[in-house]
Amino acid sequence: MKTGIVKFYSLDNKYGFIKPDDDSKDVFVHQNELKKSGIEELKKNQKVEYELNIKGQKTFASNVKILD
């Protein structure tokens, strides 16, 4: 599991980005993945834990957990 801080999340657009703690490239997160984890929305600057997934050329977060 990786950790990071929510950089941006739009409830209207149903997606956002997580800034990883290891300073790697920002990770896309979609509302569908959050719902699978029982989360309705993320707030800017929340600390989260997540799994990094790669499908083709797309990288995204799944199994997201809020840590703070």
N, C-alpha and C positions, 0 to 999 in steps of 0.2 A: 504494500500500500504506500502511496505517496501522500504528501501533505502540501498544502498551499493556502493562499488567501484569495477570497473572492475579489476579483478585480472589477467585475461588472456583471450585473444580472438584470435582465428586463423581463418582468412578468408579462408585459404586453406582447413582446416578441418571442417569448418562451425559450430564451437561451441566454448564455452568459459565458464568461471566461474566468478561469482560475489561474493565478500566478503561482507556479510551483516554488516551493522553498529552495530547490536546488538551482534556481535562476535559469532553468531551461525554458523553452518556448511556451507561451500561454496555452492552456488547454481549454478547448471548447466543452461546454456542458449544456445539454438540452433538457427541457422540462420533462420529457418522457423518461429520461434516466433518473431524474430526481424522484418522480412519482414511484418508480420501481423501488426506491429506497425509503419511501414514505415521507418525502420532503415536498412541501408545496412550493417554496421559493427560497432563494438565497439572498442574503443582504451583503452589500459591499463591506469588505474587510473582515468577514467571518472566516475563521480558521476551519478548514475542512480536510478530510482524509478521503482518498479516492483511488480507484484502480484506473490505470491508463490503458486504453484500448485502441487498437489500430485496425481499421477495415479499409483495405485498398490504400489510398493516399490520405484518408481521413483519420485524425487522431481525436479522441474524445474521452471524457471522464464518465465512469459508471461506479456503481456501489458507493455513492457519495454519503459521507457521514459528517455531520456538523460537530466540531470539537469544542467550541466555546459556548 
